[in-house]
Amino acid sequence: MTDFKKNSGFTLIEMIIVIALTSGVFAAAAGIFVQATQMQRRAFFIQKVQENVGFILESMAKEIRVSTISTANTRCPGSPAQSLSIVHPVNGSIDYFLFNTLFGAELHRRLPASGIDTVLNSAGVQVTRLGFCISGNTVNDNTQPRATILLTVTNGHPNPDHNITIDIQTTVSQRLLSD
């Protein structure tokens, strides 16, 4: 005859409790992993837009500083100019303007004399607003000519959770006083 004094192992209730607790831990870990992945993707989109804005502003500012601003003074912030024309000492006339396409808005840099037209923003990044506030560009006003660039850039992602929009404003002045 067999003597069953002590049962070894787990009861059905104990097994169900362990499985439920383990499932809860795994569900929480999976949620944290998904959230971390989404945050990483969002950080990537932010970095992409910021790098593109930096490139656009640096390339424009470099040319504006050594050029003569041809665009007349504007009444800002109410009605900024939609394009900027400058005369560069080496490249000649340069125009900056926004051009809408089927894939979104692009910031263009055009050399009218040679017909060279360059898109400054990269693929996947759209410039949704471009304005220029020009001041100090009238004769005998005794102020340094300068252009304030108003720019809104987005990655244009179809998912609103991944859509990044950056508004930026910077002022660039000519190196030479024109008065």
Phi, psi and omega in degrees: 000141183267140181252116179256083180276322184223131175271137175252151181112188183251150174278167180297322179296315179298320179295318180296319179295317180295316179296319180295316179295317179296318178298320178296319178295315179295322178295319178294318179295319178295320177297318178295319179297315179297318179295320178295321178296318178295320178294322178295318178296317178296319178296323177297315180296319178298315179298318180298315180293316180296318178297320180292319177298317179300316179297314181300308184295321180293318181292322178291314183297321180300320180281324181295321183302321184262001185256174171256127181282122181268335181292136181291161176304147180241163176264096184250154006274000184297316183220080178289157176290145181274347178217164179230132175242130178228162174242110182272142182295335180253313185275349182079213182290137177225134177241136173246131181202165179261135181232124181271133177235180177294334184264001181128185182271143180235143175267120184253148172237115185242136171258099186301325183294319182260348181079008179285126181235121184240135174272126184273330180273149182279167176296140181089356177235128182244140173265113185264344178212135177219127177213154179230125173257113183256133176216160179074021186253012176258153184292139177062027175270352176056032174236153180290127176297134181209156179235126173263123182263123177253122189220134171237124184235139179223158175273350174063030181289137181295333179276118182302334179290337183252002181277121182247129177235132179236126173260133181218149178219131177215151180245133180235131179248153175294153177281331182255134175283125187274347182280000000 
